[in-house]
Amino acid sequence: VTVASKVFHIGTPGKPWGDEERAAWLAERSIKRSYQDEVLAKLEPLKQVFDVEQYGSLSYIPDKYPLFAAKTRGWDKSKPFVLVTGGVHGYETSGVQGALLFLQTKAQHYSQWFNILVAPCVSPWGYEQIQRWNAKAVDPNRSFNGDPFAEESAALKSLLSSLGVAQWTAHVDLHETTNSDESEFRPAKAARDGEEYVPDYIPDGFYLVADSEAPQAAWQKAIIDEVRKVTNIAP
């Protein structure tokens, strides 16, 4: 596939998007799956085991996009605190469903040793639309510092601040590299930012991304060694 064929159809090459281009992009989005059926309905029975609490809603359609997190019960300050997030990029299905599966199968067991908080779908609009960005063409995963602003990121940060946890021992942020990154997202990102699209590589298999300021090589190797038993590891 040539680079020329990947020029995104919205915007002017070399010119960042303004309100008109973002509106044109939004007008092309459509709902492809149900946040209610695939996420909220699965949280409902978990209320018998966890404290499932709403921590906000998206202004796009507040009643349609409430934001929920699940806490293990009986938090004890002597235990380490662990945060699990999914769906920061809404189109990454495995992160959302993986976080829910963890709640359904393992979280209560591990609560013997950890205080656990799970936000399974940080970006529900993106989940329904199968989009990396939110409705304003902003990447929530690039917005936790507040610039650019994303409601999804701000709501999660507000939740964490309200809990008064001085130090999270681990944050497991579940992501997925999809085939649409090269066919749609990266060309769209280049157009949005007024940059030239440069083809990139999509890893095939499981991989981890370390915190550059606090790498934990041994811990990550232990995870990869276990995951290798059930699926392939990206080269």
N, CA and C of each residue as an Amber inpcrd file, in Angstrom:
protein
   705
   0.8580000  -1.1850000   0.0000000   0.0000000   0.0000000   0.0000000
   0.8970000   1.2400000   0.0000000   0.6620000   2.1410000  -0.8810000
   1.4940000   3.3280000  -0.9690000   1.0580000   4.3680000   0.0330000
   1.9750000   5.2420000   0.4110000   1.6530000   6.3140000   1.3350000
   0.5870000   7.2170000   0.7570000   0.6480000   7.4520000  -0.5450000
  -0.3100000   8.3620000  -1.1870000  -1.7390000   7.8830000  -1.0100000
  -1.9400000   6.5380000  -0.9990000  -3.2910000   6.0130000  -0.8710000
  -3.8320000   6.1490000   0.5390000  -2.9710000   6.5270000   1.4890000
  -3.3960000   6.6420000   2.8770000  -3.6600000   8.0920000   3.2990000
  -3.6440000   9.0210000   2.3700000  -3.9730000  10.3980000   2.7250000
  -5.4360000  10.4440000   3.1510000  -5.6810000  10.9500000   4.3530000
  -7.0420000  10.9470000   4.8830000  -7.8990000  11.9400000   4.1290000
  -9.1870000  11.6160000   3.9870000 -10.0680000  12.3860000   3.1040000
 -10.5990000  13.6680000   3.7380000 -10.3710000  13.8750000   5.0310000
 -10.8400000  15.1000000   5.6910000  -9.6490000  16.0080000   5.9540000
  -9.8130000  17.2870000   5.6570000  -8.7650000  18.2550000   5.9450000
  -7.8940000  18.5850000   4.7500000  -7.0150000  19.5400000   4.9490000
  -6.0620000  19.9770000   3.9420000  -4.6750000  19.5210000   4.3510000
  -3.9550000  18.7970000   3.4760000  -2.6220000  18.3210000   3.8490000
  -1.7350000  19.4370000   4.3870000  -1.0980000  19.1810000   5.5160000
  -0.2020000  20.1510000   6.1220000  -0.8630000  21.1700000   7.0170000
  -2.1920000  21.1130000   7.1270000  -2.9320000  22.0810000   7.9460000
  -3.7130000  21.3450000   9.0350000  -3.4540000  21.6440000  10.3190000
  -4.2010000  20.9760000  11.3990000  -5.6990000  21.2390000  11.2910000
  -6.4720000  20.3010000  11.7800000  -7.9240000  20.4420000  11.7450000
  -8.3940000  21.5840000  12.6320000  -9.4400000  22.2350000  12.1680000
 -10.1740000  23.1910000  12.9720000 -11.5310000  22.6000000  13.3200000
 -12.4320000  23.4410000  13.7950000 -13.7590000  22.9720000  14.1960000
 -14.5190000  22.3340000  13.0280000 -14.3720000  22.8820000  11.8310000
 -15.1030000  22.3530000  10.6700000 -14.6820000  20.9220000  10.3530000
 -13.3880000  20.6760000  10.3730000 -12.8960000  19.3370000  10.0590000
 -13.2790000  18.3320000  11.1530000 -13.2040000  18.7700000  12.4100000
 -13.5980000  17.8720000  13.4960000 -15.0870000  17.5420000  13.4110000
 -15.8950000  18.5250000  13.0320000 -17.3280000  18.2830000  12.8740000
 -17.5900000  17.3170000  11.7230000 -16.8310000  17.4470000  10.6600000
 -16.9940000  16.5510000   9.5120000 -16.6180000  15.1230000   9.9030000
 -15.5540000  14.9970000  10.6880000 -15.1470000  13.6730000  11.1690000
 -16.2290000  13.0690000  12.0540000 -16.7650000  13.8670000  12.9720000
 -17.7930000  13.3760000  13.8890000 -19.0500000  12.9470000  13.1380000
 -19.4010000  13.6890000  12.0890000 -20.6100000  13.3770000  11.3280000
 -20.5360000  12.0080000  10.6590000 -19.3450000  11.5210000  10.4440000
 -19.1710000  10.2210000   9.7970000 -19.1980000   9.0610000  10.7920000
 -19.1830000   9.3500000  12.0840000 -19.1800000   8.2710000  13.0740000
 -20.5920000   7.7030000  13.2340000 -20.6700000   6.4490000  13.6500000
 -21.9630000   5.8060000  13.8880000 -21.7940000   4.7220000  14.9450000
 -22.8610000   4.4420000  15.6570000 -22.8370000   3.4230000  16.7010000
 -22.7700000   2.0440000  16.0630000 -21.8470000   1.2290000  16.5620000
 -21.6450000  -0.1070000  16.0070000 -21.8470000  -1.2120000  17.0280000
 -21.9270000  -0.8590000  18.2980000 -22.1940000  -1.8460000  19.3330000
 -22.7250000  -1.1220000  20.5660000 -23.1900000  -1.8760000  21.5500000
 -23.9050000  -1.2900000  22.6770000 -23.0750000  -1.3020000  23.9660000
 -22.8020000  -0.1200000  24.4780000 -22.1600000   0.0250000  25.7850000
 -23.0740000  -0.5330000  26.8700000 -24.3630000  -0.3070000  26.7300000
 -25.3240000  -0.8020000  27.7100000 -25.2800000  -2.3210000  27.7970000
 -25.3320000  -2.9820000  26.6490000 -25.4050000  -4.4370000  26.6350000
 -24.0660000  -5.1050000  26.9270000 -22.9870000  -4.5260000  26.4430000
 -21.6920000  -5.2010000  26.5110000 -20.8490000  -4.8080000  27.7270000
 -21.2380000  -3.7140000  28.3910000 -20.4640000  -3.2770000  29.5540000
 -21.3600000  -3.1030000  30.7830000 -22.3130000  -2.1910000  30.6990000
 -23.1300000  -1.8920000  31.8830000 -23.9110000  -3.1070000  32.3610000
 -24.4500000  -3.8970000  31.4390000 -25.2130000  -5.0810000  31.8320000
 -24.3280000  -6.0990000  32.5410000 -23.0610000  -6.1570000  32.1730000
 -22.1400000  -7.0910000  32.8190000 -21.7060000  -6.6000000  34.1950000
 -21.7660000  -5.2980000  34.4110000 -21.4270000  -4.7520000  35.7240000
 -22.5390000  -4.9940000  36.7400000 -23.7600000  -5.0790000  36.2820000
 -24.9060000  -5.1690000  37.1830000 -24.7850000  -6.3390000  38.1660000
 -24.5640000  -7.5680000  37.7130000 -24.4660000  -8.6740000  38.6880000
 -23.2280000  -8.5980000  39.5820000 -22.2280000  -7.8460000  39.1600000
 -21.0130000  -7.7140000  39.9600000 -21.2290000  -6.8560000  41.1990000
 -22.3500000  -6.1470000  41.2480000 -22.6660000  -5.3290000  42.4150000
 -22.8810000  -6.1810000  43.6660000 -23.1200000  -7.4680000  43.4800000
 -23.2860000  -8.3580000  44.6220000 -21.9540000  -8.6330000  45.3180000
 -20.8610000  -8.4300000  44.6070000 -19.5370000  -8.7800000  45.1160000
 -18.6580000  -7.5570000  45.3320000 -18.8080000  -6.5410000  44.4560000
 -17.9620000  -5.3500000  44.4840000 -18.7880000  -4.0960000  44.7350000
 -18.1190000  -3.0370000  45.1320000 -18.7560000  -1.7300000  45.1930000
 -18.6280000  -1.0940000  43.8080000 -19.7210000  -1.1350000  43.0630000
 -19.7390000  -0.5830000  41.7020000 -20.3570000   0.8080000  41.7840000
 -19.5550000   1.8100000  41.4570000 -19.9830000   3.1870000  41.6580000
 -19.8140000   4.0140000  40.3940000 -20.7870000   4.9020000  40.1680000
 -20.6700000   5.8330000  39.0500000 -19.7730000   6.9940000  39.4610000
 -18.7940000   7.3140000  38.6270000 -17.8820000   8.4010000  38.9640000
 -17.9770000   9.5790000  38.0080000 -18.9590000   9.5400000  37.1170000
 -19.1490000  10.6510000  36.1960000 -20.0160000  10.2300000  35.0270000
 -20.1170000  11.0980000  34.0440000 -20.8310000  10.7990000  32.8030000
 -20.3030000  11.7360000  31.7330000 -20.4570000  11.3420000  30.4860000
 -19.9640000  12.1510000  29.3820000 -21.0300000  13.1370000  28.9380000
 -20.6470000  14.3650000  28.7260000 -21.6050000  15.4140000  28.3900000
 -22.2330000  15.2190000  27.0260000 -21.6300000  14.3700000  26.1840000
 -22.2050000  14.1360000  24.8540000 -23.6570000  13.6790000  25.0050000
 -23.8560000  12.6200000  25.8130000 -25.2010000  12.1270000  26.1430000
 -25.0870000  11.5430000  27.5530000 -25.2590000  12.3570000  28.5970000
 -24.9870000  11.9050000  29.9740000 -25.7180000  10.6300000  30.3770000
 -26.9970000  10.5120000  30.0090000 -27.7580000   9.3320000  30.4080000
 -27.2670000   8.0710000  29.7070000 -26.6850000   8.2360000  28.5460000
 -26.2430000   7.0990000  27.7480000 -24.8340000   6.6600000  28.1160000
 -24.0250000   7.6030000  28.5960000 -22.6220000   7.3060000  28.8590000
 -22.2100000   7.6010000  30.3010000 -22.8330000   6.9140000  31.2720000
 -22.3430000   7.0170000  32.6500000 -21.0230000   6.2660000  32.7660000
 -20.1680000   6.7230000  33.6690000 -18.8510000   6.1200000  33.8610000
 -18.8320000   5.3710000  35.1850000 -18.4160000   4.1030000  35.1500000
 -18.4530000   3.2760000  36.3480000 -17.0910000   2.6610000  36.6450000
 -16.8630000   2.4350000  37.9340000 -15.6880000   1.7050000  38.3930000
 -16.1320000   0.7320000  39.4850000 -15.3900000  -0.3510000  39.6150000
 -15.7010000  -1.3630000  40.6250000 -14.5460000  -1.4810000  41.6010000
 -14.8620000  -1.4610000  42.8950000 -13.8640000  -1.5900000  43.9590000
 -14.0700000  -2.9040000  44.7050000 -12.9720000  -3.5550000  45.0290000
 -13.0880000  -4.6710000  45.9570000 -13.4910000  -4.1110000  47.3240000
 -14.1690000  -4.9170000  48.1010000 -14.6930000  -4.4400000  49.3750000
 -13.6740000  -4.5920000  50.4940000 -13.8900000  -3.7820000  51.5320000
 -13.0480000  -3.8850000  52.7100000 -11.6270000  -3.4240000  52.4800000
 -11.4690000  -2.2720000  51.8250000 -10.1110000  -1.7640000  51.5920000
  -9.3710000  -1.6040000  52.9180000  -8.1230000  -2.0290000  52.8840000
  -7.2720000  -2.0090000  54.0690000  -5.9900000  -1.2620000  53.6950000
  -5.6880000  -0.2030000  54.4180000  -4.5310000   0.6230000  54.0810000
  -3.2060000  -0.1250000  54.1790000  -3.2160000  -1.2760000  54.8380000
  -1.9820000  -2.0560000  54.9340000  -1.7100000  -2.8640000  53.6630000
  -2.7020000  -2.9480000  52.7780000  -2.5480000  -3.6890000  51.5290000
  -2.1100000  -2.7500000  50.4030000  -1.3960000  -3.2600000  49.4000000
  -1.0650000  -2.4400000  48.2270000  -2.3240000  -2.1090000  47.4280000
  -2.2820000  -0.9730000  46.7480000  -3.3970000  -0.5250000  45.9190000
  -3.0740000  -0.7810000  44.4430000  -4.0300000  -1.3750000  43.7310000
  -3.8390000  -1.7130000  42.3220000  -4.9960000  -1.1450000  41.5020000
  -4.6470000  -0.4820000  40.4230000  -5.6280000   0.0990000  39.5010000
  -5.5840000  -0.6580000  38.1830000  -6.7630000  -1.0340000  37.6750000
  -6.8780000  -1.6740000  36.3600000  -7.8250000  -0.8320000  35.5140000
  -7.3720000  -0.4450000  34.3290000  -8.2170000   0.3420000  33.4300000
  -8.3110000  -0.3330000  32.0670000  -9.4570000  -0.1970000  31.4470000
  -9.6780000  -0.6930000  30.0900000 -10.4420000   0.3470000  29.3030000
 -10.3510000   0.2720000  27.9910000 -11.1470000   1.1430000  27.1440000
 -10.7710000   2.6010000  27.1940000  -9.5350000   2.9220000  27.5950000
  -9.0950000   4.3080000  27.4490000  -9.1580000   4.6790000  25.9710000
  -8.7640000   3.7380000  25.1340000  -9.0510000   3.7930000  23.6990000
 -10.2660000   2.9020000  23.4700000 -11.3900000   3.5190000  23.1660000
 -12.6430000   2.7710000  23.1200000 -12.6860000   1.6470000  22.1100000
 -11.9140000   1.7550000  21.0410000 -11.9940000   0.7210000  20.0120000
 -11.2170000  -0.5400000  20.3770000 -10.5000000  -0.5350000  21.4720000
  -9.6790000  -1.6750000  21.8580000 -10.5030000  -2.6170000  22.7410000
 -11.2370000  -3.4790000  22.0760000 -12.2420000  -4.3180000  22.7230000
 -11.6730000  -5.1880000  23.8280000 -10.5130000  -5.7780000  23.5960000
  -9.9890000  -6.7500000  24.5520000  -9.6950000  -6.1190000  25.9090000
  -9.3360000  -4.8380000  25.9310000  -9.0890000  -4.1820000  27.2020000
 -10.3400000  -4.0580000  28.0430000 -11.4310000  -3.6710000  27.3960000
 -12.7140000  -3.5270000  28.0940000 -13.2100000  -4.8800000  28.5920000
 -13.2630000  -5.8340000  27.6890000 -13.7920000  -7.1410000  28.0560000
 -12.8280000  -7.8890000  28.9810000 -11.5280000  -7.6330000  28.8370000
 -10.5650000  -8.2480000  29.7470000 -10.7110000  -7.7370000  31.1660000
 -10.9580000  -6.4430000  31.3160000 -11.1690000  -5.8680000  32.6520000
 -12.4300000  -6.4450000  33.2890000 -13.4810000  -6.5860000  32.4990000
 -14.7170000  -7.1790000  33.0080000 -14.5050000  -8.6420000  33.3860000
 -13.7640000  -9.3670000  32.5540000 -13.5030000 -10.7830000  32.8440000
 -12.6860000 -10.9320000  34.1260000 -11.7520000 -10.0230000  34.3320000
 -10.9710000 -10.0380000  35.5730000 -11.8910000  -9.8700000  36.7820000
 -12.8380000  -8.9460000  36.6850000 -13.7900000  -8.7590000  37.7740000
 -14.6410000 -10.0130000  37.9790000 -15.0300000 -10.6460000  36.8910000
 -15.8980000 -11.8160000  36.9720000 -15.1910000 -13.0460000  37.5230000
 -13.8620000 -13.1140000  37.3510000 -13.1790000 -14.3750000  37.6430000
 -12.0750000 -14.3120000  38.6990000 -11.3290000 -13.2150000  38.7970000
 -10.1190000 -13.2250000  39.6100000 -10.0110000 -12.1220000  40.6630000
 -10.6930000 -11.0130000  40.4550000 -10.4690000  -9.8470000  41.3150000
 -10.7940000 -10.1240000  42.7730000 -11.8870000 -10.8110000  43.0330000
 -12.2420000 -11.0730000  44.4250000 -11.1830000 -11.9420000  45.0970000
 -10.6440000 -12.9110000  44.3770000  -9.5890000 -13.7620000  44.9310000
  -8.3650000 -12.9380000  45.3200000  -7.9410000 -12.0380000  44.4230000
  -6.7410000 -11.2380000  44.6910000  -6.9770000 -10.1530000  45.7260000
  -8.2330000  -9.9100000  46.0540000  -8.5120000  -8.8910000  47.0660000
  -8.0390000  -9.3150000  48.4540000  -7.6460000 -10.5690000  48.6010000
  -7.0400000 -11.0060000  49.8680000  -5.7390000 -10.2550000  50.1370000
  -5.0620000  -9.8780000  49.0530000  -3.7330000  -9.2720000  49.1850000
  -3.6660000  -7.8330000  48.6720000  -4.6770000  -7.4100000  47.9060000
  -4.6410000  -6.0870000  47.2890000  -5.9770000  -5.3720000  47.4200000
  -5.9090000  -4.0490000  47.4810000  -7.0820000  -3.2040000  47.2890000
  -7.1510000  -2.9070000  45.7830000  -8.2420000  -3.2980000  45.1360000
  -8.2970000  -3.2460000  43.6690000  -9.4240000  -2.3290000  43.2100000
  -9.0950000  -1.4750000  42.2540000 -10.0760000  -0.6260000  41.5900000
 -10.0120000  -0.9090000  40.0950000 -11.1650000  -1.1590000  39.4840000
 -11.2230000  -1.4580000  38.0490000 -12.1810000  -0.4840000  37.3750000
 -11.6630000   0.2670000  36.3960000 -12.4940000   1.1150000  35.5250000
 -12.4840000   0.4470000  34.1590000 -13.5010000  -0.3490000  33.8410000
 -13.4150000  -1.2150000  32.6630000 -13.5800000  -0.5190000  31.3200000
 -14.2500000   0.6320000  31.3010000 -14.4840000   1.2930000  30.0120000
 -14.4090000   2.8030000  30.2060000 -13.2090000   3.3240000  30.1090000
 -12.9710000   4.7450000  30.3660000 -13.6030000   5.6150000  29.2860000
 -13.6830000   5.1090000  28.0650000 -14.1950000   5.8920000  26.9360000
 -15.3630000   5.1760000  26.2670000 -16.5570000   5.2370000  26.8670000
 -17.6930000   4.4740000  26.3290000 -18.1860000   4.9550000  24.9660000
 -18.0780000   6.2620000  24.6830000 -18.4580000   6.7260000  23.3440000
 -17.5590000   6.0600000  22.3090000 -16.2610000   6.0480000  22.5720000
 -15.3330000   5.4060000  21.6520000 -15.6040000   3.9160000  21.5330000
 -16.0410000   3.2860000  22.6380000 -16.3520000   1.8590000  22.5940000
 -17.5030000   1.5990000  21.6230000 -18.5620000   2.3700000  21.7440000
 -19.7180000   2.1510000  20.8740000 -19.4120000   2.4670000  19.4120000
 -18.6160000   3.4800000  19.1920000 -18.3130000   3.9110000  17.8290000
 -17.1350000   3.1340000  17.2260000 -16.4500000   2.3460000  18.0590000
 -15.2080000   1.6510000  17.7050000 -14.1970000   2.6750000  17.1970000
 -13.9030000   3.6450000  18.0650000 -12.9780000   4.7310000  17.7430000
 -11.9340000   4.8940000  18.8430000 -10.7410000   5.2380000  18.4610000
  -9.6600000   5.5120000  19.4110000  -9.9030000   6.8380000  20.1260000
 -10.3900000   7.8280000  19.3980000 -10.6160000   9.1630000  19.9410000
 -11.9850000   9.2660000  20.6030000 -12.2010000  10.3890000  21.3040000
 -13.5410000  10.6710000  21.7980000 -14.3070000  11.4740000  20.7480000
 -15.4790000  11.9670000  21.0980000 -16.3430000  12.6380000  20.1170000
 -15.7770000  13.9620000  19.6270000 -14.7340000  14.4590000  20.2810000
 -14.1140000  15.7130000  19.8630000 -12.7830000  15.4820000  19.1440000
 -12.5770000  14.2300000  18.7110000 -11.3520000  13.8450000  18.0010000
 -10.1120000  14.0570000  18.8690000 -10.2730000  13.8050000  20.1690000
  -9.1700000  13.9060000  21.1220000  -8.8760000  12.5110000  21.6530000
  -7.6050000  12.1820000  21.7760000  -7.1750000  10.8850000  22.2950000
  -7.1330000  10.9490000  23.8210000  -8.0390000  10.2580000  24.5260000
  -8.0280000  10.3190000  25.9910000  -6.7050000   9.8690000  26.6030000
  -6.0160000   8.9650000  25.9370000  -4.7640000   8.4610000  26.4950000
  -3.6140000   9.4630000  26.3730000  -3.8320000  10.5260000  25.6250000
  -2.8260000  11.5780000  25.5140000  -3.2750000  12.8420000  26.2400000
  -4.2730000  12.6790000  27.1420000  -4.9050000  13.8540000  27.7390000
  -4.9470000  13.8250000  29.2570000  -4.1960000  12.9340000  29.8700000
  -4.2240000  12.8750000  31.3240000  -3.4830000  14.0340000  31.9740000
  -2.7090000  14.7580000  31.1800000  -2.0850000  15.9710000  31.7170000
  -2.9620000  17.2010000  31.4980000  -4.1390000  16.9990000  30.8890000
  -5.0990000  18.0820000  30.7190000  -4.9650000  18.8810000  29.4480000
  -3.9890000  18.5610000  28.6020000  -3.7890000  19.3170000  27.3670000
  -3.4410000  18.3560000  26.2340000  -4.3890000  18.1000000  25.3160000
  -5.7290000  18.6860000  25.2540000  -6.6690000  18.0600000  26.2900000
  -7.7470000  18.7350000  26.5740000  -8.6910000  18.2770000  27.5740000
  -9.5590000  17.1570000  27.0100000  -9.7780000  16.1320000  27.8120000
 -10.7140000  15.0600000  27.4710000 -11.5330000  14.7370000  28.7160000
 -12.8350000  14.7420000  28.5810000 -13.7130000  14.4590000  29.7190000
 -13.3980000  13.1040000  30.3480000 -13.1240000  12.1340000  29.4830000
 -12.8790000  10.7790000  29.9540000 -11.6840000  10.7240000  30.8970000
 -10.6090000  11.3830000  30.5070000  -9.3940000  11.3990000  31.3240000
  -9.6060000  12.1870000  32.6080000 -10.2520000  13.3360000  32.4980000
 -10.4770000  14.1950000  33.6570000 -11.3510000  13.4960000  34.6980000
 -12.3650000  12.7560000  34.2410000 -13.2560000  12.0660000  35.1720000
 -12.5040000  10.9860000  35.9410000 -11.6430000  10.2450000  35.2470000
 -10.8780000   9.2050000  35.9270000  -9.9030000   9.8100000  36.9300000
  -9.2400000  10.8900000  36.5490000  -8.3230000  11.5470000  37.4740000
  -9.0630000  12.0590000  38.7070000 -10.2480000  12.5840000  38.5130000
 -11.0390000  13.0750000  39.6440000 -11.4050000  11.9300000  40.5810000
 -11.7680000  10.7900000  40.0090000 -12.0850000   9.6210000  40.8290000
 -10.8830000   9.2180000  41.6720000  -9.7290000   9.1350000  41.0480000
  -8.5280000   8.7090000  41.7730000  -8.1770000   9.6930000  42.8840000
  -8.3320000  10.9700000  42.5950000  -8.0440000  11.9850000  43.6160000
  -8.9690000  11.8460000  44.8160000 -10.2190000  11.4730000  44.5460000
 -11.2050000  11.3800000  45.6270000 -10.9410000  10.2100000  46.5710000
 -10.1450000   9.2410000  46.1370000  -9.9260000   8.0410000  46.9390000
  -8.8380000   8.2210000  47.9890000  -8.0140000   9.2440000  47.8240000
  -6.9950000   9.5330000  48.8210000  -5.8940000   8.5000000  48.9290000
  -5.6260000   7.7930000  47.8420000  -4.5520000   6.7970000  47.8470000
  -3.2210000   7.5180000  47.6280000  -2.3190000   7.3700000  48.5680000
  -1.0390000   8.0800000  48.4690000  -0.1360000   7.4830000  47.3990000
  -0.2010000   6.1650000  47.2370000   0.6820000   5.5050000  46.2680000
   0.0090000   4.2450000  45.7270000  -0.1970000   4.2090000  44.4100000
  -0.6830000   3.0070000  43.7550000   0.5230000   2.1220000  43.4660000
   0.4750000   0.8900000  43.9160000   1.5890000  -0.0280000  43.6850000
   1.6990000  -0.4180000  42.2180000   0.5460000  -0.5560000  41.5660000
   0.5550000  -0.9300000  40.1430000  -0.6590000  -0.3490000  39.4470000
  -0.4640000   0.0190000  38.1970000  -1.5580000   0.4070000  37.3150000
  -1.4340000  -0.4360000  36.0600000  -2.3970000  -1.3130000  35.8510000
  -2.4250000  -2.1570000  34.6530000  -3.4400000  -1.5490000  33.6900000
  -2.9400000  -0.9510000  32.6200000  -3.7830000  -0.2650000  31.6350000
  -3.8610000  -1.1520000  30.4050000  -5.0300000  -1.7040000  30.1470000
  -5.2000000  -2.7190000  29.1100000  -5.4490000  -2.0790000  27.7480000
  -4.5960000  -2.4130000  26.7970000  -4.6980000  -1.8620000  25.4440000
  -4.6210000  -2.9770000  24.4070000  -4.8170000  -2.5830000  23.1600000
  -4.7990000  -3.5350000  22.0420000  -4.3620000  -2.7720000  20.7990000
  -3.4410000  -3.3430000  20.0390000  -3.0460000  -2.7280000  18.7730000
  -3.8760000  -3.3590000  17.6710000  -4.7460000  -2.5810000  17.0590000
  -5.6900000  -3.1200000  16.0830000  -5.1950000  -2.9280000  14.6530000
  -5.7140000  -3.7440000  13.7450000  -5.3430000  -3.6280000  12.3390000
  -5.7890000  -2.3050000  11.7420000  -6.8080000  -1.6870000  12.3230000
  -7.3120000  -0.4150000  11.7890000  -6.3750000   0.7500000  12.0890000
  -5.3560000   0.5190000  12.8990000  -4.4020000   1.5940000  13.1750000
  -3.7670000   2.1110000  11.8770000  -3.3920000   1.1960000  11.0020000
  -2.7400000   1.6090000   9.7560000  -3.7370000   2.0180000   8.6890000
  -4.9170000   1.4210000   8.6830000  -5.8900000   1.7360000   7.6330000
  -6.7010000   2.9860000   7.9280000  -6.8570000   3.3110000   9.2310000
  -7.6990000   4.4620000   9.5690000  -7.0540000   5.4230000  10.5600000
  -6.6920000   4.9340000  11.7520000  -6.3090000   5.8650000  12.8040000
  -5.0790000   6.6910000  12.4780000  -3.9930000   6.0550000  12.0810000
  -2.7670000   6.8180000  11.8760000  -2.8850000   7.8030000  10.7080000
  -3.5290000   7.4320000   9.5900000  -3.7680000   8.4590000   8.5640000
  -4.6410000   9.6120000   9.0810000  -5.6670000   9.2820000   9.8900000
  -6.5370000  10.3310000  10.4360000  -5.7670000  11.2220000  11.4030000
  -4.9260000  10.6430000  12.2120000  -4.1400000  11.4240000  13.1670000
  -3.2030000  12.3910000  12.4330000  -2.5550000  11.8940000  11.3890000
  -1.6650000  12.7580000  10.6250000  -2.4400000  13.9260000  10.0260000
  -3.6290000  13.6430000   9.4950000  -4.4480000  14.7070000   8.9210000
  -4.8900000  15.6920000   9.9970000  -5.3470000  15.1800000  11.1320000
  -5.8060000  16.0490000  12.2230000  -4.7110000  16.9980000  12.6850000
  -3.4900000  16.4900000  12.7510000  -2.3760000  17.2740000  13.2750000
  -1.6140000  18.0440000  12.2000000  -2.0700000  17.9280000  10.9430000
  -1.3980000  18.6430000   9.8570000  -0.0250000  18.1080000   9.5450000
   0.1560000  16.7910000   9.7360000   1.4620000  16.1770000   9.5200000
   1.4000000  15.1870000   8.3590000   2.5600000  14.7870000   7.8980000
   2.6320000  13.7810000   6.8450000   2.4690000  12.3990000   7.4560000
   1.6570000  11.5740000   6.8060000   1.4670000  10.2110000   7.2890000
   2.7010000   9.3690000   6.9770000   3.2020000   8.6830000   7.9960000
   4.3490000   7.7950000   7.8400000   3.9080000   6.3990000   8.2650000
   3.9830000   5.4150000   7.3700000   3.5530000   4.0500000   7.7260000
   4.3180000   3.5320000   8.9310000   3.6370000   2.7330000   9.7320000
   4.2460000   2.1820000  10.9360000   3.9770000   0.6870000  10.9900000
   4.4500000   0.0490000  12.0490000   4.3890000  -1.4000000  12.2040000
   3.3600000  -1.7610000  13.2650000   2.5520000  -2.7890000  12.9880000
   1.5900000  -3.2780000  13.9590000   2.1080000  -4.5830000  14.5390000
   2.4720000  -4.6010000  15.8210000   3.0070000  -5.8300000  16.4230000
   1.9780000  -6.9630000  16.3680000   2.4520000  -8.1670000  16.1330000
   1.5910000  -9.3440000  16.1040000   1.8440000 -10.1510000  17.3730000
   0.9530000 -10.0200000  18.3350000   1.1010000 -10.7610000  19.5790000
   1.0810000  -9.8510000  20.7890000   1.1970000 -10.4490000  21.9530000
   1.1360000  -9.7370000  23.2250000   2.4400000  -8.9880000  23.4830000
   2.3120000  -7.7880000  24.0260000   3.5000000  -7.0460000  24.4440000
   3.1270000  -6.0900000  25.5730000   4.1300000  -5.5940000  26.2710000
   3.9490000  -4.6580000  27.3720000   4.6680000  -3.3570000  27.0640000
   4.1690000  -2.2880000  27.6170000   4.8170000  -0.9740000  27.5040000
   5.1980000  -0.5380000  28.9120000   6.4720000  -0.2870000  29.1270000
   6.9620000   0.0440000  30.4630000   6.8260000   1.5300000  30.7580000
   6.8010000   1.8520000  32.0260000   6.8940000   3.2330000  32.4800000
   8.3600000   3.6380000  32.3780000   8.6620000   4.5770000  31.4960000
  10.0610000   4.9490000  31.2590000  10.7310000   5.5280000  32.5050000
   9.9140000   6.0810000  33.4130000  10.4770000   6.6750000  34.6200000
  10.6240000   5.6610000  35.7540000   9.9720000   4.5160000  35.6100000
  10.0760000   3.4810000  36.6500000   9.9500000   2.1010000  36.0140000
  10.8760000   1.7240000  35.1400000  10.7870000   0.4170000  34.4720000
  10.9170000  -0.7200000  35.4770000  10.1660000  -1.7700000  35.2440000
  10.1760000  -2.9420000  36.1220000  10.4070000  -4.1770000  35.2570000
  11.6280000  -4.3400000  34.7850000  11.9340000  -5.3730000  33.8010000
  11.6220000  -6.7820000  34.3060000  11.9650000  -7.0760000  35.5340000
  11.7410000  -8.4250000  36.0600000  10.2500000  -8.7330000  36.1530000
   9.4830000  -7.7450000  36.5980000   8.0280000  -7.9190000  36.7190000
   7.4070000  -8.1240000  35.3490000   7.8280000  -7.3330000  34.3820000
   7.2780000  -7.4670000  33.0350000   7.6790000  -8.7920000  32.4060000
   8.9140000  -9.2430000  32.6510000   9.3350000 -10.5360000  32.1150000
   8.4890000 -11.6560000  32.7040000   8.1760000 -11.5590000  33.9950000
   7.3500000 -12.5750000  34.6340000   5.9660000 -12.6400000  33.9860000
   5.4060000 -11.4750000  33.6710000   4.0950000 -11.4440000  33.0140000
   4.1840000 -12.0670000  31.6250000   5.1750000 -11.6630000  30.8540000
   5.3260000 -12.1880000  29.4990000   5.5400000 -13.6960000  29.5090000
   6.3320000 -14.1940000  30.4480000   6.5700000 -15.6300000  30.5370000
   5.2780000 -16.3920000  30.7940000   4.3870000 -15.8310000  31.5950000
   3.1100000 -16.4930000  31.8630000   2.1810000 -16.3950000  30.6640000
   2.1290000 -15.2350000  30.0260000   1.2480000 -15.0450000  28.8710000
   1.7020000 -15.9280000  27.7070000   2.9850000 -16.1620000  27.6110000
   3.5210000 -17.0100000  26.5370000   2.9160000 -18.4130000  26.5590000
   2.4420000 -18.8400000  27.7180000   1.8470000 -20.1640000  27.8350000
   0.4920000 -20.2700000  27.1510000  -0.1470000 -19.1130000  26.8850000
  -1.4950000 -19.1410000  26.3140000  -1.6180000 -18.4520000  24.9560000
  -0.6320000 -17.6310000  24.5800000  -0.7170000 -16.9570000  23.2820000
   0.6770000 -16.5340000  22.8440000   0.7670000 -16.0700000  21.5970000
   2.0840000 -15.6900000  21.0880000   2.5030000 -14.3180000  21.5960000
   3.8020000 -14.1310000  21.6830000   4.3890000 -12.8710000  22.1380000
   4.9150000 -12.1130000  20.9160000   4.6680000 -10.8160000  20.8740000
   5.1250000 -10.0170000  19.7440000   6.6510000 -10.0350000  19.6620000
   7.2090000 -10.1360000  18.4440000   8.6610000 -10.1640000  18.3070000
   9.2930000  -8.8240000  18.6590000
